[in-house]
Amino acid sequence: MNLNRGRMLTSMPGPSVIPDRVLSAMHTSMPNIYEGALLETSMSILDELPSIVRTSGHAFMAISNGHGAWEMALTNTLSRGDTVLVLESGRFAVGWCEQAKVLGAQVEVLNAPERGPIDPDAVEERLRADKNHTINAILAVQVDTASGVWNDIAAISRAIKAAGHPALFMADCIASIGCVEYLMDEWDVDVTVGGSQKGLMVPPGLGMVWANDRAMAAHKRADMRTPYWDWTARMSKEGHYKRYCGTSPVQHIYAMRAALDMIAEEGLEAIWQRHEVFANAVRSAIEAWSAPGGLEFNILDPAHRSNSTTTVLSGSIDAPRLCDICENQAGLILGVGLGILADSSFRIGHMGHMNPPMLLGTLATVEAALQAMDAPMGASGAAAAASVIADALKA
């Protein structure tokens, strides 16, 4: 039976649900792109973006997805032949690594333990061994949406410091900005990469990079620079037009302004706390559902499971069929498994514009689909999640 006749609910780890307020802000006619209100709005965003990642550094915004932001970060700070140490903990660090290779960098990969986070001690050991400081940059992902891991960026930064290594430290925070705590300056991160379509609640199409003074100094000698991504051109005093290397992303600018207003009204600390509650509710549901041959967490260490997305291994359960039932018969879009987990996992996004009815509806629908499939299941995950929400509401 097909019960899917209401509004579709997206519970995948990006693109996340777009608030009506953000959608309404996009519904406007084309303005003057050379002067006036659009420029003022755009500059207000660029002035405000550093506070989102807690930095006093520079913010750059481009018409792109997160992969474009990766390229902006690399081309503006590195030269061909530079060595990059990639801290792998899932699919997306590998993607960034492959991009660096194509751009002309020498790449070394340090793998995290299977189903676990980056090991700061292993990072320190590798950097201490690099006595001639041949490594120019270190790349890590705070939250990998394929594996569902949360990496301790602060601990990795401390490891780099303990090794006395001068390499630039770059963090991909595409799936964590606006979801989990991130303190760029306090944690001594040189370059941060973000995207609009997850915790920032804006449709895909804006890539962001934040750079501190060390990164800007590296930029002056970087020879990977290309016309589209070049920070120097984007900071030109010749006109706002060059901020985007051409025509501005008009609707996205209006959307981002509305989203930043919403973030400011709630407060980042409150947003981080809300995401922690929702993540705990999801984790409680999965623990309740777990049964022999059934569901289990991909990430083994509870302390390193992300507060923005959860990857669930499906055991003997047909994960693609579960996602199909949820979407086509019940109106719930889950995240499919990626890479080597494509047929053996699904993902639940709990990020951005979300409240208890949306989260509990997601979990109850997954539970109903599991029951419809006669899947092995322990207790009620929906009930377990409701208890977590109840405790938060009491508080």
Secondary structure by P-SEA (a helix, b strand, c coil): cccccccccccccccccccaaaaaaaccccccccccaaaaaaaaaaaaccccccccbbbbbccccaaaaaaaaaaacccccbbbbbbcccaaaaaaaaaaaaaccbbbbbbccccccccaaaaaaaaaacccccccbbbbbccccccccccaaaaaaaaaaaaccccbbbbbccccccccccccccccccbbbbbccccccccccbbbbbbcaaaaaaaaacccccccccccccccccccccccccccaaaaaaaaaaaaaaaaaacaaaaaaaaaaaaaaaaaaaaaaccccbbbbcccccccccccbbbbbbcccaaaaaaaaaccccccccccccccccccbbbbbbcccccaaaaaaaaaaaaaaaaaacccccccaaaaaaaaaaaaaac
